[in-house]
Amino acid sequence: MNKLLSALLLLAASWPALADEITYQKHIRPVWEEQCERCHGTSAPEYATFMKNPRQFELDDKGPRMDGYEAMMFFINGQEAGMLMRRLDDGSNTQDGQPGNMYRHLGRKEARLENLKLFKKWIGEDAWTTKKTADITPEELQRIKAKN
Ligand code: HEC
């Protein structure tokens, strides 16, 4: 094989964004299982139930359930659009410069940065916003990639 071609193939293989597009099943789900599931898994209440008594669930380390693609999209482009981005942002896009309160759950040090990058690539760099749900325009929602 020609040298340039094999070098390119090697690069592609070591670079997930080039090798294939980011999907929920392949890239996000494993991070979620490791970093989010214990508080947002099947034992967590559905959003409506959670909202009836948030303090109580918080004491129990339970947030609203997001145990699958659809359930997670609810917090990305659904009823709670933008919520996941606001909570995961490292502070570079928030008004007060403070990270969202789920940012720290993305992992330690390097892993945290890598996982945030992964979420951003999955949703789309140009779709990433920390705006309030009501302020996000339909055009902005359209930009969200977040493939299953
Ligand atoms: C130690 C438990 C815990 C872990 C781990 C955790 N969360 Fe949470 N999360 C909570 C609790 C409790 C709430 C509700 C309280 C609040 O809004 O801060 C919450 C709220 C949220 C919300 C806001 C939901 C809403 O509409 O009110 C999002 C989005 C979220 N978490 C995403 C994540 C993601 C993504 C991860 C993994 C990277 C994660 N969380 C890891 C406990 C956790």
Backbone and ligand atoms as CSV (ligand in chain L), in Angstrom:
chain,resi,resn,atom,element,x,y,z
A,1,MET,N,N,0.838,-1.198,0.000
A,1,MET,CA,C,0.000,0.000,0.000
A,1,MET,C,C,0.876,1.252,0.000
A,2,ASN,N,N,0.409,2.251,-0.665
A,2,ASN,CA,C,1.211,3.472,-0.705
A,2,ASN,C,C,1.277,4.129,0.666
A,3,LYS,N,N,2.444,4.707,0.935
A,3,LYS,CA,C,2.754,5.183,2.293
A,3,LYS,C,C,1.775,6.250,2.788
A,4,LEU,N,N,1.461,7.146,1.888
A,4,LEU,CA,C,0.565,8.235,2.276
A,4,LEU,C,C,-0.794,7.667,2.669
A,5,LEU,N,N,-1.269,6.736,1.868
A,5,LEU,CA,C,-2.568,6.141,2.137
A,5,LEU,C,C,-2.571,5.428,3.496
A,6,SER,N,N,-1.516,4.654,3.763
A,6,SER,CA,C,-1.519,3.940,5.036
A,6,SER,C,C,-1.399,4.911,6.217
A,7,ALA,N,N,-0.671,6.009,6.014
A,7,ALA,CA,C,-0.571,7.009,7.078
A,7,ALA,C,C,-1.938,7.633,7.342
A,8,LEU,N,N,-2.664,7.883,6.268
A,8,LEU,CA,C,-4.000,8.465,6.409
A,8,LEU,C,C,-4.951,7.509,7.116
A,9,LEU,N,N,-4.858,6.243,6.746
A,9,LEU,CA,C,-5.734,5.252,7.375
A,9,LEU,C,C,-5.448,5.151,8.865
A,10,LEU,N,N,-4.165,5.211,9.209
A,10,LEU,CA,C,-3.768,5.141,10.606
A,10,LEU,C,C,-4.344,6.326,11.371
A,11,LEU,N,N,-4.231,7.488,10.755
A,11,LEU,CA,C,-4.747,8.706,11.375
A,11,LEU,C,C,-6.258,8.584,11.582
A,12,ALA,N,N,-6.947,8.108,10.559
A,12,ALA,CA,C,-8.398,7.983,10.636
A,12,ALA,C,C,-8.809,7.022,11.745
A,13,ALA,N,N,-8.051,5.946,11.876
A,13,ALA,CA,C,-8.404,4.938,12.862
A,13,ALA,C,C,-8.214,5.463,14.286
A,14,SER,N,N,-7.231,6.352,14.462
A,14,SER,CA,C,-6.951,6.832,15.800
A,14,SER,C,C,-7.754,8.080,16.138
A,15,TRP,N,N,-8.547,8.525,15.239
A,15,TRP,CA,C,-9.281,9.772,15.412
A,15,TRP,C,C,-10.764,9.511,15.170
A,16,PRO,N,N,-11.513,9.255,16.229
A,16,PRO,CA,C,-12.907,8.832,16.061
A,16,PRO,C,C,-13.747,9.795,15.243
A,17,ALA,N,N,-13.473,11.104,15.344
A,17,ALA,CA,C,-14.294,12.069,14.611
A,17,ALA,C,C,-14.115,11.904,13.104
A,18,LEU,N,N,-12.928,11.460,12.701
A,18,LEU,CA,C,-12.693,11.243,11.275
A,18,LEU,C,C,-13.134,9.849,10.850
A,19,ALA,N,N,-12.880,8.889,11.737
A,19,ALA,CA,C,-13.164,7.504,11.398
A,19,ALA,C,C,-14.659,7.269,11.228
A,20,ASP,N,N,-15.455,7.808,12.132
A,20,ASP,CA,C,-16.899,7.683,11.976
A,20,ASP,C,C,-17.579,8.759,12.804
A,21,GLU,N,N,-18.834,9.008,12.511
A,21,GLU,CA,C,-19.475,10.107,13.221
A,21,GLU,C,C,-19.889,9.656,14.617
A,22,ILE,N,N,-20.010,10.634,15.480
A,22,ILE,CA,C,-20.331,10.344,16.874
A,22,ILE,C,C,-21.811,9.956,16.977
A,23,THR,N,N,-22.058,8.828,17.601
A,23,THR,CA,C,-23.454,8.426,17.796
A,23,THR,C,C,-23.703,8.135,19.274
A,24,TYR,N,N,-24.978,8.163,19.627
A,24,TYR,CA,C,-25.356,7.857,21.011
A,24,TYR,C,C,-24.914,6.441,21.379
A,25,GLN,N,N,-25.323,5.487,20.542
A,25,GLN,CA,C,-25.072,4.082,20.862
A,25,GLN,C,C,-23.593,3.772,21.031
A,26,LYS,N,N,-22.791,4.305,20.132
A,26,LYS,CA,C,-21.392,3.929,20.114
A,26,LYS,C,C,-20.528,4.746,21.072
A,27,HIS,N,N,-20.792,6.033,21.174
A,27,HIS,CA,C,-19.880,6.897,21.941
A,27,HIS,C,C,-20.455,7.458,23.231
A,28,ILE,N,N,-21.700,7.883,23.195
A,28,ILE,CA,C,-22.268,8.567,24.363
A,28,ILE,C,C,-22.748,7.579,25.422
A,29,ARG,N,N,-23.413,6.531,24.956
A,29,ARG,CA,C,-23.959,5.546,25.897
A,29,ARG,C,C,-22.903,4.991,26.877
A,30,PRO,N,N,-21.709,4.597,26.400
A,30,PRO,CA,C,-20.704,4.086,27.349
A,30,PRO,C,C,-20.288,5.133,28.392
A,31,VAL,N,N,-20.182,6.385,27.993
A,31,VAL,CA,C,-19.834,7.452,28.953
A,31,VAL,C,C,-20.970,7.595,29.954
A,32,TRP,N,N,-22.178,7.585,29.431
A,32,TRP,CA,C,-23.349,7.718,30.303
A,32,TRP,C,C,-23.380,6.590,31.335
A,33,GLU,N,N,-23.112,5.364,30.870
A,33,GLU,CA,C,-23.154,4.219,31.791
A,33,GLU,C,C,-22.132,4.379,32.909
A,34,GLU,N,N,-20.992,4.923,32.550
A,34,GLU,CA,C,-19.943,5.079,33.542
A,34,GLU,C,C,-20.166,6.275,34.469
A,35,GLN,N,N,-20.635,7.386,33.909
A,35,GLN,CA,C,-20.644,8.643,34.672
A,35,GLN,C,C,-22.016,9.120,35.142
A,36,CYS,N,N,-23.080,8.656,34.536
A,36,CYS,CA,C,-24.391,9.243,34.818
A,36,CYS,C,C,-25.418,8.230,35.304
A,37,GLU,N,N,-25.246,6.977,34.908
A,37,GLU,CA,C,-26.303,5.988,35.122
A,37,GLU,C,C,-26.697,5.817,36.588
A,38,ARG,N,N,-25.722,5.851,37.499
A,38,ARG,CA,C,-26.072,5.575,38.894
A,38,ARG,C,C,-27.090,6.566,39.450
A,39,CYS,N,N,-27.155,7.759,38.881
A,39,CYS,CA,C,-28.133,8.746,39.359
A,39,CYS,C,C,-29.270,8.992,38.361
A,40,HIS,N,N,-29.084,8.603,37.103
A,40,HIS,CA,C,-30.099,8.884,36.073
A,40,HIS,C,C,-30.583,7.620,35.375
A,41,GLY,N,N,-30.297,6.451,35.949
A,41,GLY,CA,C,-30.650,5.175,35.326
A,41,GLY,C,C,-32.087,4.752,35.577
A,42,THR,N,N,-32.343,3.459,35.419
A,42,THR,CA,C,-33.720,2.959,35.523
A,42,THR,C,C,-34.314,3.118,36.917
A,43,SER,N,N,-33.470,3.252,37.939
A,43,SER,CA,C,-34.022,3.417,39.285
A,43,SER,C,C,-34.337,4.891,39.582
A,44,ALA,N,N,-34.022,5.777,38.648
A,44,ALA,CA,C,-34.334,7.202,38.819
A,44,ALA,C,C,-35.768,7.459,38.334
A,45,PRO,N,N,-36.437,8.449,38.925
A,45,PRO,CA,C,-37.830,8.733,38.533
A,45,PRO,C,C,-37.910,9.404,37.170
A,46,GLU,N,N,-39.029,9.243,36.498
A,46,GLU,CA,C,-39.237,9.981,35.255
A,46,GLU,C,C,-39.324,11.460,35.596
A,47,TYR,N,N,-39.066,12.290,34.596
A,47,TYR,CA,C,-38.990,13.730,34.819
A,47,TYR,C,C,-40.208,14.283,35.584
A,48,ALA,N,N,-41.418,13.920,35.138
A,48,ALA,CA,C,-42.632,14.466,35.760
A,48,ALA,C,C,-42.697,14.096,37.241
A,49,THR,N,N,-42.332,12.854,37.548
A,49,THR,CA,C,-42.337,12.390,38.933
A,49,THR,C,C,-41.253,13.115,39.726
A,50,PHE,N,N,-40.090,13.224,39.108
A,50,PHE,CA,C,-38.975,13.925,39.753
A,50,PHE,C,C,-39.392,15.343,40.152
A,51,MET,N,N,-40.066,16.035,39.227
A,51,MET,CA,C,-40.430,17.435,39.444
A,51,MET,C,C,-41.443,17.630,40.566
A,52,LYS,N,N,-42.156,16.570,40.913
A,52,LYS,CA,C,-43.129,16.688,42.007
A,52,LYS,C,C,-42.417,16.819,43.341
A,53,ASN,N,N,-41.190,16.272,43.413
A,53,ASN,CA,C,-40.487,16.268,44.680
A,53,ASN,C,C,-38.958,16.269,44.491
A,54,PRO,N,N,-38.448,17.271,43.784
A,54,PRO,CA,C,-37.016,17.246,43.434
A,54,PRO,C,C,-36.087,17.127,44.645
A,55,ARG,N,N,-36.374,17.864,45.699
A,55,ARG,CA,C,-35.477,17.847,46.872
A,55,ARG,C,C,-35.324,16.442,47.430
A,56,GLN,N,N,-36.466,15.774,47.532
A,56,GLN,CA,C,-36.469,14.415,48.090
A,56,GLN,C,C,-35.569,13.489,47.257
A,57,PHE,N,N,-35.715,13.570,45.932
A,57,PHE,CA,C,-34.916,12.705,45.051
A,57,PHE,C,C,-33.443,13.090,45.101
A,58,GLU,N,N,-33.168,14.372,45.182
A,58,GLU,CA,C,-31.778,14.824,45.256
A,58,GLU,C,C,-31.078,14.253,46.480
A,59,LEU,N,N,-31.798,14.230,47.599
A,59,LEU,CA,C,-31.224,13.689,48.836
A,59,LEU,C,C,-30.803,12.240,48.638
A,60,ASP,N,N,-31.505,11.586,47.747
A,60,ASP,CA,C,-31.284,10.177,47.472
A,60,ASP,C,C,-30.313,10.002,46.285
A,61,ASP,N,N,-29.688,11.106,45.839
A,61,ASP,CA,C,-28.798,11.098,44.678
A,61,ASP,C,C,-29.490,10.598,43.412
A,62,LYS,N,N,-30.745,10.984,43.240
A,62,LYS,CA,C,-31.459,10.609,42.024
A,62,LYS,C,C,-31.882,11.860,41.278
A,63,GLY,N,N,-31.483,11.935,40.028
A,63,GLY,CA,C,-31.953,12.998,39.155
A,63,GLY,C,C,-33.034,12.422,38.265
A,64,PRO,N,N,-33.579,13.197,37.345
A,64,PRO,CA,C,-34.575,12.637,36.432
A,64,PRO,C,C,-33.957,11.549,35.535
A,65,ARG,N,N,-34.760,10.544,35.208
A,65,ARG,CA,C,-34.281,9.404,34.427
A,65,ARG,C,C,-33.939,9.839,32.997
A,66,MET,N,N,-32.808,9.343,32.508
A,66,MET,CA,C,-32.460,9.549,31.083
A,66,MET,C,C,-31.761,8.293,30.587
A,67,ASP,N,N,-32.474,7.193,30.649
A,67,ASP,CA,C,-31.869,5.882,30.407
A,67,ASP,C,C,-32.026,5.389,28.982
A,68,GLY,N,N,-31.810,6.251,28.034
A,68,GLY,CA,C,-31.885,5.836,26.634
A,68,GLY,C,C,-31.819,7.074,25.757
A,69,TYR,N,N,-31.766,6.837,24.453
A,69,TYR,CA,C,-31.619,7.953,23.507
A,69,TYR,C,C,-32.766,8.956,23.624
A,70,GLU,N,N,-34.012,8.449,23.534
A,70,GLU,CA,C,-35.168,9.354,23.573
A,70,GLU,C,C,-35.199,10.135,24.876
A,71,ALA,N,N,-34.964,9.404,25.962
A,71,ALA,CA,C,-35.016,10.033,27.291
A,71,ALA,C,C,-33.963,11.123,27.419
A,72,MET,N,N,-32.802,10.917,26.779
A,72,MET,CA,C,-31.753,11.937,26.859
A,72,MET,C,C,-32.089,13.130,25.961
A,73,MET,N,N,-32.703,12.859,24.793
A,73,MET,CA,C,-33.041,13.944,23.878
A,73,MET,C,C,-34.066,14.915,24.471
A,74,PHE,N,N,-34.859,14.422,25.404
A,74,PHE,CA,C,-35.813,15.267,26.125
A,74,PHE,C,C,-35.088,16.481,26.724
A,75,PHE,N,N,-33.833,16.280,27.159
A,75,PHE,CA,C,-33.035,17.330,27.800
A,75,PHE,C,C,-32.103,18.036,26.814
A,76,ILE,N,N,-32.210,17.674,25.521
A,76,ILE,CA,C,-31.343,18.286,24.513
A,76,ILE,C,C,-32.162,19.115,23.529
A,77,ASN,N,N,-33.167,18.473,22.888
A,77,ASN,CA,C,-34.004,19.250,21.966
A,77,ASN,C,C,-35.497,19.042,22.222
A,78,GLY,N,N,-35.806,18.399,23.358
A,78,GLY,CA,C,-37.205,18.150,23.708
A,78,GLY,C,C,-37.756,19.209,24.646
A,79,GLN,N,N,-38.666,18.784,25.505
A,79,GLN,CA,C,-39.326,19.716,26.423
A,79,GLN,C,C,-38.329,20.536,27.251
A,80,GLU,N,N,-37.255,19.906,27.669
A,80,GLU,CA,C,-36.233,20.594,28.468
A,80,GLU,C,C,-35.014,20.940,27.603
A,81,ALA,N,N,-35.263,21.399,26.386
A,81,ALA,CA,C,-34.184,21.678,25.428
A,81,ALA,C,C,-33.079,22.537,26.042
A,82,GLY,N,N,-31.844,22.144,25.788
A,82,GLY,CA,C,-30.690,22.920,26.237
A,82,GLY,C,C,-30.222,22.572,27.641
A,83,MET,N,N,-31.081,21.900,28.406
A,83,MET,CA,C,-30.755,21.621,29.802
A,83,MET,C,C,-29.446,20.841,29.952
A,84,LEU,N,N,-29.278,19.824,29.124
A,84,LEU,CA,C,-28.073,19.001,29.239
A,84,LEU,C,C,-26.804,19.821,28.929
A,85,MET,N,N,-26.885,20.690,27.940
A,85,MET,CA,C,-25.718,21.521,27.591
A,85,MET,C,C,-25.408,22.494,28.729
A,86,ARG,N,N,-26.446,23.097,29.291
A,86,ARG,CA,C,-26.224,24.044,30.401
A,86,ARG,C,C,-25.569,23.343,31.584
A,87,ARG,N,N,-26.005,22.130,31.864
A,87,ARG,CA,C,-25.485,21.412,33.032
A,87,ARG,C,C,-24.080,20.862,32.812
A,88,LEU,N,N,-23.746,20.546,31.549
A,88,LEU,CA,C,-22.430,19.939,31.278
A,88,LEU,C,C,-21.368,20.956,30.904
A,89,ASP,N,N,-21.763,22.181,30.583
A,89,ASP,CA,C,-20.777,23.162,30.115
A,89,ASP,C,C,-19.698,23.410,31.174
A,90,ASP,N,N,-18.460,23.647,30.702
A,90,ASP,CA,C,-17.342,23.850,31.639
A,90,ASP,C,C,-17.227,25.286,32.125
A,91,GLY,N,N,-18.143,26.133,31.722
A,91,GLY,CA,C,-18.124,27.525,32.164
A,91,GLY,C,C,-17.712,28.464,31.040
A,92,SER,N,N,-17.214,27.897,29.920
A,92,SER,CA,C,-16.773,28.791,28.846
A,92,SER,C,C,-17.947,29.387,28.067
A,93,ASN,N,N,-19.134,28.831,28.233
A,93,ASN,CA,C,-20.295,29.390,27.534
A,93,ASN,C,C,-21.385,29.909,28.472
A,94,THR,N,N,-21.132,29.869,29.773
A,94,THR,CA,C,-22.163,30.323,30.706
A,94,THR,C,C,-21.963,31.805,31.024
A,95,GLN,N,N,-23.036,32.482,31.383
A,95,GLN,CA,C,-22.970,33.925,31.645
A,95,GLN,C,C,-22.053,34.265,32.816
A,96,ASP,N,N,-22.128,33.475,33.867
A,96,ASP,CA,C,-21.329,33.779,35.063
A,96,ASP,C,C,-19.959,33.095,35.044
A,97,GLY,N,N,-19.658,32.370,33.943
A,97,GLY,CA,C,-18.358,31.704,33.852
A,97,GLY,C,C,-18.233,30.479,34.738
A,98,GLN,N,N,-19.298,30.121,35.413
A,98,GLN,CA,C,-19.271,28.941,36.277
A,98,GLN,C,C,-19.700,27.709,35.469
A,99,PRO,N,N,-19.039,26.570,35.704
A,99,PRO,CA,C,-19.483,25.362,35.000
A,99,PRO,C,C,-20.871,24.923,35.461
A,100,GLY,N,N,-21.569,24.185,34.607
A,100,GLY,CA,C,-22.848,23.603,34.996
A,100,GLY,C,C,-22.607,22.568,36.097
A,101,ASN,N,N,-23.624,22.273,36.881
A,101,ASN,CA,C,-23.392,21.425,38.057
A,101,ASN,C,C,-23.256,19.930,37.746
A,102,MET,N,N,-23.386,19.512,36.471
A,102,MET,CA,C,-23.135,18.113,36.113
A,102,MET,C,C,-21.775,17.946,35.441
A,103,TYR,N,N,-21.105,19.071,35.178
A,103,TYR,CA,C,-19.783,19.045,34.534
A,103,TYR,C,C,-18.820,18.135,35.301
A,104,ARG,N,N,-18.826,18.253,36.619
A,104,ARG,CA,C,-17.863,17.482,37.418
A,104,ARG,C,C,-18.090,15.977,37.302
A,105,HIS,N,N,-19.293,15.586,36.882
A,105,HIS,CA,C,-19.563,14.151,36.747
A,105,HIS,C,C,-19.005,13.575,35.445
A,106,LEU,N,N,-18.433,14.420,34.598
A,106,LEU,CA,C,-17.920,13.921,33.316
A,106,LEU,C,C,-16.629,13.120,33.447
A,107,GLY,N,N,-16.080,13.071,34.646
A,107,GLY,CA,C,-14.861,12.284,34.854
A,107,GLY,C,C,-13.795,13.133,35.520
A,108,ARG,N,N,-12.608,12.553,35.662
A,108,ARG,CA,C,-11.504,13.280,36.283
A,108,ARG,C,C,-10.585,13.870,35.231
A,109,LYS,N,N,-10.033,15.021,35.540
A,109,LYS,CA,C,-9.008,15.683,34.731
A,109,LYS,C,C,-9.194,15.518,33.222
A,110,GLU,N,N,-8.246,14.780,32.593
A,110,GLU,CA,C,-8.260,14.621,31.138
A,110,GLU,C,C,-9.556,13.992,30.645
A,111,ALA,N,N,-10.015,12.985,31.369
A,111,ALA,CA,C,-11.232,12.279,30.955
A,111,ALA,C,C,-12.414,13.241,30.907
A,112,ARG,N,N,-12.439,14.164,31.860
A,112,ARG,CA,C,-13.537,15.128,31.896
A,112,ARG,C,C,-13.525,15.995,30.644
A,113,LEU,N,N,-12.333,16.466,30.260
A,113,LEU,CA,C,-12.212,17.304,29.063
A,113,LEU,C,C,-12.594,16.525,27.811
A,114,GLU,N,N,-12.097,15.280,27.748
A,114,GLU,CA,C,-12.388,14.435,26.584
A,114,GLU,C,C,-13.888,14.162,26.471
A,115,ASN,N,N,-14.507,13.865,27.603
A,115,ASN,CA,C,-15.938,13.555,27.569
A,115,ASN,C,C,-16.777,14.774,27.206
A,116,LEU,N,N,-16.352,15.938,27.666
A,116,LEU,CA,C,-17.085,17.148,27.276
A,116,LEU,C,C,-16.956,17.364,25.766
A,117,LYS,N,N,-15.741,17.167,25.250
A,117,LYS,CA,C,-15.517,17.302,23.807
A,117,LYS,C,C,-16.423,16.354,23.030
A,118,LEU,N,N,-16.526,15.132,23.556
A,118,LEU,CA,C,-17.342,14.125,22.900
A,118,LEU,C,C,-18.812,14.560,22.847
A,119,PHE,N,N,-19.337,15.040,23.968
A,119,PHE,CA,C,-20.718,15.521,23.997
A,119,PHE,C,C,-20.897,16.684,23.013
A,120,LYS,N,N,-19.893,17.574,22.963
A,120,LYS,CA,C,-20.000,18.723,22.054
A,120,LYS,C,C,-20.006,18.288,20.598
A,121,LYS,N,N,-19.134,17.325,20.272
A,121,LYS,CA,C,-19.088,16.833,18.889
A,121,LYS,C,C,-20.374,16.136,18.537
A,122,TRP,N,N,-20.904,15.383,19.498
A,122,TRP,CA,C,-22.134,14.630,19.248
A,122,TRP,C,C,-23.297,15.582,18.973
A,123,ILE,N,N,-23.454,16.578,19.816
A,123,ILE,CA,C,-24.552,17.535,19.659
A,123,ILE,C,C,-24.269,18.487,18.496
A,124,GLY,N,N,-22.982,18.812,18.304
A,124,GLY,CA,C,-22.574,19.739,17.235
A,124,GLY,C,C,-21.964,20.988,17.853
A,125,GLU,N,N,-20.726,21.296,17.460
A,125,GLU,CA,C,-20.024,22.451,18.046
A,125,GLU,C,C,-20.836,23.734,17.846
A,126,ASP,N,N,-21.453,23.860,16.659
A,126,ASP,CA,C,-22.189,25.097,16.377
A,126,ASP,C,C,-23.620,25.063,16.926
A,127,ALA,N,N,-23.979,23.953,17.535
A,127,ALA,CA,C,-25.317,23.857,18.130
A,127,ALA,C,C,-25.240,24.014,19.653
A,128,TRP,N,N,-24.018,23.955,20.171
A,128,TRP,CA,C,-23.834,23.994,21.630
A,128,TRP,C,C,-24.255,25.351,22.176
A,129,THR,N,N,-25.197,25.357,23.109
A,129,THR,CA,C,-25.688,26.613,23.661
A,129,THR,C,C,-26.037,26.441,25.135
A,130,THR,N,N,-25.872,27.516,25.892
A,130,THR,CA,C,-26.288,27.457,27.303
A,130,THR,C,C,-27.475,28.391,27.524
A,131,LYS,N,N,-28.144,28.736,26.426
A,131,LYS,CA,C,-29.334,29.577,26.555
A,131,LYS,C,C,-30.431,28.858,27.319
A,132,LYS,N,N,-31.318,29.670,27.895
A,132,LYS,CA,C,-32.497,29.098,28.550
A,132,LYS,C,C,-33.368,28.441,27.485
A,133,THR,N,N,-34.103,27.419,27.908
A,133,THR,CA,C,-34.951,26.666,26.981
A,133,THR,C,C,-35.835,27.597,26.147
A,134,ALA,N,N,-36.467,28.553,26.797
A,134,ALA,CA,C,-37.411,29.441,26.103
A,134,ALA,C,C,-36.724,30.349,25.090
A,135,ASP,N,N,-35.419,30.584,25.250
A,135,ASP,CA,C,-34.693,31.493,24.354
A,135,ASP,C,C,-34.060,30.785,23.157
A,136,ILE,N,N,-34.093,29.468,23.144
A,136,ILE,CA,C,-33.499,28.727,22.029
A,136,ILE,C,C,-34.453,28.763,20.845
A,137,THR,N,N,-33.949,29.195,19.692
A,137,THR,CA,C,-34.817,29.344,18.523
A,137,THR,C,C,-34.958,28.001,17.776
A,138,PRO,N,N,-36.015,27.863,16.981
A,138,PRO,CA,C,-36.180,26.647,16.174
A,138,PRO,C,C,-34.963,26.403,15.280
A,139,GLU,N,N,-34.357,27.482,14.754
A,139,GLU,CA,C,-33.161,27.345,13.905
A,139,GLU,C,C,-32.029,26.724,14.709
A,140,GLU,N,N,-31.887,27.152,15.957
A,140,GLU,CA,C,-30.824,26.605,16.802
A,140,GLU,C,C,-31.079,25.124,17.106
A,141,LEU,N,N,-32.336,24.792,17.302
A,141,LEU,CA,C,-32.678,23.380,17.558
A,141,LEU,C,C,-32.368,22.517,16.341
A,142,GLN,N,N,-32.607,23.092,15.168
A,142,GLN,CA,C,-32.345,22.378,13.917
A,142,GLN,C,C,-30.883,21.970,13.758
A,143,ARG,N,N,-29.998,22.787,14.337
A,143,ARG,CA,C,-28.568,22.539,14.198
A,143,ARG,C,C,-28.090,21.341,15.000
A,144,ILE,N,N,-28.907,20.936,15.974
A,144,ILE,CA,C,-28.489,19.841,16.846
A,144,ILE,C,C,-28.408,18.533,16.061
A,145,LYS,N,N,-27.242,17.894,16.107
A,145,LYS,CA,C,-27.058,16.641,15.370
A,145,LYS,C,C,-27.504,15.465,16.238
A,146,ALA,N,N,-26.735,15.183,17.285
A,146,ALA,CA,C,-27.058,14.150,18.273
A,146,ALA,C,C,-27.725,12.902,17.684
A,147,LYS,N,N,-26.983,12.189,16.833
A,147,LYS,CA,C,-27.501,10.959,16.200
A,147,LYS,C,C,-27.623,9.821,17.202
A,148,ASN,N,N,-28.605,8.950,16.972
A,148,ASN,CA,C,-28.793,7.801,17.871
A,148,ASN,C,C,-27.698,6.758,17.657
L,1,HEC,C1,C,-24.253,11.687,41.958
L,1,HEC,C2,C,-25.475,11.666,41.172
L,1,HEC,C3,C,-25.466,12.249,39.781
L,1,HEC,C4,C,-24.597,11.962,38.739
L,1,HEC,C5,C,-23.413,11.009,38.742
L,1,HEC,C6,C,-25.073,12.724,37.605
L,1,HEC,N1,N,-26.182,13.449,37.935
L,1,HEC,FE1,FE,-27.247,14.683,36.733
L,1,HEC,N2,N,-28.464,15.187,38.279
L,1,HEC,C7,C,-28.401,14.625,39.556
L,1,HEC,C8,C,-29.439,15.213,40.380
L,1,HEC,C9,C,-29.716,14.870,41.851
L,1,HEC,C10,C,-30.127,16.158,39.566
L,1,HEC,C11,C,-31.301,17.035,39.969
L,1,HEC,C12,C,-30.818,18.197,40.755
L,1,HEC,C13,C,-30.276,19.253,39.862
L,1,HEC,O1,O,-31.006,19.682,38.955
L,1,HEC,O2,O,-29.121,19.632,40.024
L,1,HEC,C14,C,-29.474,16.112,38.254
L,1,HEC,C15,C,-29.846,16.893,37.182
L,1,HEC,C16,C,-29.367,16.748,35.898
L,1,HEC,C17,C,-29.863,17.453,34.746
L,1,HEC,C18,C,-30.976,18.490,34.748
L,1,HEC,C19,C,-32.318,17.826,34.525
L,1,HEC,C20,C,-33.459,18.817,34.635
L,1,HEC,O3,O,-34.101,19.102,33.620
L,1,HEC,O4,O,-33.724,19.309,35.726
L,1,HEC,C21,C,-29.143,17.012,33.677
L,1,HEC,C22,C,-29.325,17.441,32.220
L,1,HEC,C23,C,-28.186,16.041,34.165
L,1,HEC,N3,N,-28.346,15.900,35.512
L,1,HEC,C24,C,-27.279,15.377,33.372
L,1,HEC,C25,C,-26.304,14.499,33.870
L,1,HEC,C26,C,-25.324,13.844,33.036
L,1,HEC,C27,C,-25.243,13.958,31.527
L,1,HEC,C28,C,-24.524,13.118,33.880
L,1,HEC,C29,C,-23.322,12.290,33.529
L,1,HEC,C30,C,-22.241,12.995,32.853
L,1,HEC,C31,C,-25.026,13.307,35.222
L,1,HEC,N4,N,-26.099,14.149,35.165
L,1,HEC,C32,C,-24.491,12.717,36.345
L,1,HEC,C33,C,-27.519,13.685,39.984
L,1,HEC,C34,C,-26.449,13.183,39.257
